[in-house]
Amino acid sequence: MKKKLLKNKKVLIGISVLLVVSSLGMTVLTQDKDIKTIIREREYFAQKGNITVGVESSGQINTLPNQHTFEDNTVIDKLFVKLGSEVKKGDELASISTENLEALMTLAKDELSDAKAALLQATSQKNVLIKQNDKNKQDGLRGVHQDFEAKLSQHKSEEERILKSINELEDTIKNLEKQISELAVGVKDEEEKIANIQSEINENMLKIGEFNEKLLKVDDGSNERVLYNQKINNIQSEMNGLNKQLSEKIEAAKNNLSAITDLNEAIIAKTNRIGELESLINQSEDDAEKEQYTAEIQSLQDEINTLELNIKNLSYSTEISSINIRISSAEERLRNAQNDLLNVSNGSEKANAIRLEITIVQNENTALQLEIDKVMKDPIVSEFEKLKAKIEIKTSELVEKYTSYALKLEEIQQVEIQYEQSLTGQEADNNFADYKLNEELKAIQESIAKASRNVSRSIEKLDKIYELQKNPILYAQMDGIVTSLGYKVGDVVTSSKPVCVIGQLSETSLTVPVSASDIGKIRVGQKVNVYIDAFAEQRFTGIVTERLLVANDNGDYPVIITMDPTDQMLLPGMKAFSTIILKEKEDILTISNKAIILEDGEQYVNIRNEKGALVKRKIVTGFSDGRVSEVIEGLAENDIAVVQE
């Protein structure tokens, strides 16, 4: 307010000065009657103000349209307003037929019943599909579990049977080894004797081999004899290798004889101690002592098992037995091959002589074998060999059982892998089933949503009809002017147009055309100065709220300006002129461009000095709208620039 008063005061001062200067000018003109040419002077004041640059255009004031209407298919009974009527909030606008509402009520109830039935049917179909899909998935998983459990149970049962056999064989082998250990000391000499005799037999076998080589030299060259001799030669080479291995193992066992004896004595001592402990257990009544004795027995038994295993390794019994079996097999094959060779003999004296020598050596081996058999007839030795043979058999069976056990573990692992694969496959099937279900449910869900919307719309329609039956009158929702009436009495209301449109005077807008060259400069949010013909001396303001980028028939682009609130009543259709502000400077020192003189690129104004003479004063200007310019340097507020005409 103070700023406004100050501005008015400055204007009054300026007017007073202008009157004084004008009167002086008139006096001078009156006195100087001799001057033939009259010089006119125009004065321009340097004063504070605003400079605005923008896009200018004109249009008409519009009000914000507020539509008022009834439900579709209602019938207009009365109209209480006319086009252009000024209404207040709560005024009656129109009424509808109550008879028509009864018919609409019946129709709406039927629609609601149909919508509820459709919703119930679609929901039931959805629930049935979901339950069936869940059942199918559970049945699939149950089948996979049952198949796995059946196979696993069968394999586990077989695994337990194999483990039981392994434990039984290990117990049997331990008992046999214990018996062998007990007999080992008693058959030591006989075993050594058998080994020596076997060594002689092996030497004779070497001699037989040499004789056979000689026999090959007197061969008649027949193909059959070549084959037999080659076979005999291969068998003899095999036997030589086996006899060499046997000798090495026997020699190694002999070197370990002292250690084996010590181990046997240790076993006997520990066995005796076990007997003592078992006797103490039978005599004792203290459970703690029995438990202590039992633990000691178990420890001793473990030590005995270790000692027996060491004896077995030091005596090479398993290897020697295996080599002897292979030698016996080779001897049998050699005898058969030699007999076959004799059947194709040429009968020459040299060959017969060699064969005689072979027979003599073979007879020696037969005698030596008889000695071995005689020694073997000793019950202790016989029992010892039988035990060794049993151990070999049981050991072979144990190896087979361990192999079976390993295979069974692999089979169990394979069953578990197959189970995981089946689960994965079933999960994939279930996912696909869910996918198919979801695809089916999409259509059903759309039906449910549609039916649900129909139910909601029907209920909403019923509620609206109930409300209209209570009060079938349309009321104004705000103050304003009736700018449109869509129906007359007896017309049926549709959604395509409202019953009544009220222009809200508190919210007005201005739509102006902007040329193609200027539309690119316009932005939403720009300030606008508006002048209305009905209020010529008053400036209104607004803001750009929308620009439409499709040209009208004249090639211009509509720009919508929302007017700022004002105390004046702006009515639809009032003509208005607008300036969309592109740039503006406020409260700056300005001077009319008519007062500015340009010389050699510099700007000047004429200022009257104290003596009344006009002198040029250099100024610097800034922003300009083409009519006035901003004064940056050279003038102060209320300075007067004079232009002579």
Order of alpha helices (4+ residues) and beta strands (2+ residues): alpha-beta-beta-beta-beta-beta-alpha-alpha-alpha-alpha-alpha-alpha-alpha-alpha-beta-beta-beta-alpha-beta-beta-beta-beta-beta-beta-beta-beta-beta
